[in-house]
Amino acid sequence: MPGLSRLSRWLLLGEWRAHPVRALVAIAAIAVGVAMGFAIHLINAAAFNEFSAAVKSLSGQADIRVEGREPLFDESVYPFLAEHPEVALASPILEVQAGVPGADAPLRIVGIDPFRAGAISPDLLGVTDEGRRLDILADDALFLSPAAEAWLNKRRGDTLVLRAGTGEVALRVAGPVQRARAGQRLAVMDIGAAQWRLNRLGQLSRVDLKLRDGVDRAAFQRNLAAQLDRTWPGRFTVGQPNDADQESRTANMSRAYRVNLTVLALVALFTGAFLVFSTQALSVMRRRSQFALLRVLGLERGQLLRQVLLEGGSLGVLGALLGIGAGYALAAAALHFFGGDLGAGYFPGIRPQVAFTPGAALVFFALGLGVALLGCLAPAWEAARARPAVAIKSGADEAPLTRLARVWPSLVCLGLAALFAFAPPVFELPLFGYLAITLLLVGGIGLMPRFAALTFRALEASLGRRQRSPAVLALSLARLANAPGQASIALGGILASFSLMVAMGIMVSSFRVSVDDWMAHILPADLYVRTIDAGGTGFLSGEQQAALASLPGVERVQFLRTRRVSLSPERPPIVVIARDIDASDPARLLYLVGQSAPIPPGSRPAWVSEAMLDLYGARVGQRLRLPLGGAQVEFFVAGAWRDYANQGGSVVIQLHDYRRLTGEREVTDAALWTARGVDAATLEGSLRALPFGASLNLMRPGDIRAMSLKIFDRSFAVTYLLEAIAIAIGLSGIAASFSAQTLARAREFGMLRHVGVTRRQVLQLLAFEGGLLTSLGVVAGFALGLVISLILVYVINPQSFHWTMGLHLPWPLLGSVAAVLVAASVATALVSGRQALSGGPVRAVREDW
């Protein structure tokens, strides 16, 4: 019907022209939520796909891959695999993360047999120069991928220096790995040369197998795994490249981080939904008599319902479209500057490119539109069901908000939130924890009308008992006490934004302080030593360890060795930390949690991280088997400790047990305590004077803590951004709500002016209302945010990342933000009040009928 269509456009555009700021704030909130969620999805998808593609390119056309549960295994297994009757070709691979002096990260070195790899993994073959075809076998040559060439600024003919122990190995860049994926940093060299040059003689990382035609791959995989386990028990895993285990392992590396970021981004969408609700609720209240007149003139209830939903939905459409575009741009910028893991270090050495995914864009568009429609559903329903004879009269603005004072729905939400907060994770994700936070927010906001009425009535009664009380303050309290529905609209926005800001602030502060306390505990020495740019090839030999221990000024020294081992094919490897530790007093070096168990005589003790308890079912007082020295070795779990450095799990064992099991004497780190009267600077000078001193990286505990906290802040940069967005949205929402309510009360102010209230007193009235409302919202928001932070700290973080932390409140941050919110609300009320009073008292009341 053309007439109704014209009326609908007139109502929509007229409302936007009358209150553009309020509409823009709601659109911006939805756009921010959609943009952050869509950007994080695009970044995660790009990084995951690129990482998986990089892994696939290294495996090439292999049907089966055999890997050790330890990073390297003896090459004596290779003849068994190569001579297997069902194997057409076996390609041995050695992968090493080699340190590069002056580089900010190690370089991935892939050692191959060029003749065998050419048939299975042709992408790994280097391009030799004309006349130098044998460079693919040269013991001094390696080939760099284009990304590695650009990163290291090396070209054909240049010399590249790698770290090997405390020494250096100079290799010639013989050409490019032209078919390596864009952004993939790696170097390829002959496997024999790699074993010799990088001190890995007789060792392999994996063997890629190409099966003969007609061989059933799944059956071969099962049979080979059984054969290997009979001959070499517990030493090998057999899988297919890019199978479910590989995909699960890749996804598990960063799944919790990705999901938590996405949920934090969707928090902005929740705030946007509430801003749409407040926008539409205030709009419906202001136009209540106009809608009633339209109903009297023949507009049907369903048409009015659709009109209000159209107004709210249009906010969602615009916000979602802006969010999709902004999210794509944000993802491209983040991938360019931070890489595919937003600085968290999950996908090193790759540079993924963002790709627009229409399906995901449609999902996030639907989310934006959905929250907008959800936010305006209650105001639309109220506008449609209002009785025209009552609504057309002035002075009934509070009537449609009386339903907001119902308590039982909010109590149900809070009860369910308490129940869900103690629920276990689902698929290793704290889904019930997220649901508990959502219900807490909904329940808390729903209680605000009743809470505001009780609070302001109590304050009004307290003020009335005083013999002399300011008249303006009495008017403010009377209005707030008797119109709690309108007050709750502004209060809800304050509560939503401030409580989420409080919760995120407390969570991040708790994590940061806990990390700092943890490092202070596990770094008791005066100086820490490791090789410069070590990567996976730097170590200290036995002679060098003896030199450190006998150095003048050293009271005592403790050594440490780390290595990765695989306990499950579908999970990333765990870290075994072998160190000099006193089994009778492990708490001197480890941040123990929970109860410890006495070590039975003759047992090898081990202390597992909290992640081992959750991911692998390790328990204090029970046995744990680890693949070490080519065998499955049993350890007794003597205790659990907090480890923020290894999310996938770690196990601490005694260094002498490790050496006895593996035969390896080298270590990766050393902790030195200075003798009495010797300072750290003097000891550093003595270390530099050693024959291998130039290759040592010396760090004091304070330097390590400062560097680690810098990495922490970089990893939480997105969280800080979301926290800032929550504050900005909260301020904007407060400004829009107060402005709309103040302008809608122009007739009330005109009547007050007629009965003798001065212009200045009206402004004081508004300042009191704004300050009181925001102060109440801040108090309630702090209480609700504190409860939400308890769920974040004690439920979501342990279930997501498998570690615990203490609770620490950032009082300066919370106090400053609260002060800014109160000041902003008072300022907004005053500015809006001046505008509402600009028309004069006669003009203000002439429409009052």
Phi, psi and omega in degrees: 000119184301322182295314179294322178298318179294320178296319180298314178297320181296316179295317182295306183291326178296320178293319179294321179293325182288324184223069183292325184296317181299317178294319181295323179296316179296317178299317181296319180298316178293319180298319180296315179299314179295317182298313181294315180296315181293320180296315180296321177298314181297318180296313180298316180296318180296315181294315181297313181295319181292319179295317178296320179294323178295318177297319180295322181295329178287330180274337178061232184258024180294143176271323184224146173232135179250122181235155176271155174287339170264161183302324181230149178223163183291138184286000180296342178283344187298314179302323179299319181285317184293329183266006180296134186297337181264002181259125177277324184205137177237124183248113179282142182229137171237120178245131181221138171268104186260135176289142178239115180306127178089348180272157183271000180200158177288161179256134179281117178257127178244113176268128184227159165269106189304326184288326180273320180294331181299332180271342183249314184234069183296338179295343182272354183283135177278157179261112182277164176281155177300132179087357180231049183297331183282002176298337179293344179249358185293144182276357180241014187240149171214162182241137183251141172291158179305322179294321178291323176300315180292321182294316183268353182057048180237144178228176180307130180095344178285164178256132178245128181260128178244154178273133175222107188066231173260004178258188182228150177237123179263125180235153181265133176282108186270350180158185182264157166265085195295331186264010175292152182291150179300131179087355183273113181270111176203162175231146182237137176212169179298138187295323178295318178296320180295318179298319182287308186293327186254021175058045179233039182300132176075015184238147177229159174262323179195169174229123177268133184243135171251121185274158177290158179299137176090353180281131177286117187294317182295317180294319178299319180300314180296315183293318181294320178300319179293318179297315180296322182290331177288320184275319180233080188302127172069015185260336189231154170239143181240125181212176176254139179304133178060032175278188183298323179296317180296315179296320179295319179296317179295317181293321183293337182302321188228013187299312182298319179297316181295315183294319180295320177297319180296318179295318177298322178294322180290344174301321178297326176295321177299315177299321177298321178299319180290325177294324174297318177300311181295321179299311182288324178297315178294322179296316179294319178299315183292326183258019184302314180291327178294316178297321179297320178297319177297323177296319179297324182279359173121358178290129183282159182299317180296324178294321178292321177300314180295326180296313180293321176296324177297318179297315178291319179296326178296325175297319179293320180297311181296316179297318181293318179297315177298321180295321179298312179296315180293324179296319178296315179296320180295320179296317179298317180293318181295319178296326180290317188266329186244346184087186188278359181240013179055035176087004185271349174084018182278329184234072182286153172078013176232153177231083183288157177250139182288141178230129181287127180246108183302323181298313179294321178299320179294321179297313181289329173297316179296323177298314180299314179293322182296315180292328177294315178295322178297321181292329183261002183295313181296312176299322180295317180296320179295318179296322183286325185268358179295143178280121184303322183296328179273317185292335184286345180275145178283153175095005180253029185295329183280341185302313182291349182263000182296331180292338179293341183278359178296134188264326191299322178298322180292320179294324176297316179299316181293322178295317177295323178298317178297323179292315183290333182297336182257008180281151179286167179291158177243121185054039179062024177234142183279060184297320178291330176296316176298318180295323178298319179295317178300315180293324176299316180296313180297314180294319179296316179295322180294333179278350186298320178301313179293318180297317179295317181298313180297317182294310185287331174291322176295319178294322179295317179294320178296320179291325181293335179284347177280142182293319180234121180223147180299131182296321181296318178296322178297318177298318180299312181294323179297317180293315181294324181288329186257356175229058184292335180296313179294321178296325184292335178296313176292321181297321181299319178297318177297315182298314183298310184288315185289321180295319178292322177296317178299314182297313180293321179297316180293318180298311181294317179297318179299316180295315183295314180294321179296320177297317179296315178296321180297315180294322177299329181281319186271359178241067184278345185284170180273335183208142180238138189233135169207170180284149179292139176049049191294315187060224176256008184245357180268138179200167175250125181284172179299319179296321179291325175297318178296322178296320178295317183293328183267005183292133176301138181095354179261118178284313176203162182219142175235139183250157184217142177226131178242147173204154180261140175224154181256125176256340181212132183293338181266004179237154175298157180298154172264171181249125172265124181247110177261123184212162174287106183223137179279113183296336179279343180215065182291340183293346177293332183243339183245146177272086186286146175231143179074191183273145174263166181240141176296141185275121178296148178300138178082001181266151173270117183281151175215148178237120187261151175283166180300328179297327179295327178294319184278316189276327186241002177070020177295145180223141178297133181094354179251179183261150179222133180256132180236140175280106180220139177062028179079017179213163174272114187252136182268134176234155175261124181282104184271344181182173177238146182224160181271125182227106179273354185270337186230094184294330182281354179117149179209155178226127177261128175232169180283141185298322181292330174294317180298315182294321181292326182280323187257339185077004181272132180258342185290153175231163180256335184219158175219140176246126185243135172254131181282148175288163181299133180087357180250127179267168184296325181296320178296317180295323177300319178297320178295322179293320179296334182281350178293155180303329179255015186296329182293339182264008182263141173257115183253129180220139174271159182304320180297323178293320179296318180296316180297318180294319181294320179292329175295317176296320178301312181297324178293320179293329182262017181300320180294321178296318177299320179297316179295325177295317178297322178296320178299319178295315181297317179295320178299315178298316180295318179296319177299314181299315182294317182294312180297319180298314181296315181294322180294315180294327179289344182260021182301321180293322177298317180293323177298319178295319177298321178296324180292330181266010171110359178283129184281165178301317180297321180292325176297318178295321176297320177303314180294320179297318177298314180299313180299315180295317181294315180299312182293321178298317177296319178296323179293317179297312179294321179296323178294316180298314180293318179297324178296317178296317178297320180296327177298321177293319179298315186283316189259351180238300189291313181295312177298322180285335181273310189249355173065041169212159181251169180205166175271170180259126180223129182260126178276079186303316180301317179296312182296317180295319182292319179294320178299317179297320179296319180297315180296315180297320180295321180292319178296315180296318179297318179298320180293315180297315179294324179297319178299320179292319181293331181269359187289340184274352181089153185293325182293313180296326183293328185258359186291339179269000184282106182223000000 
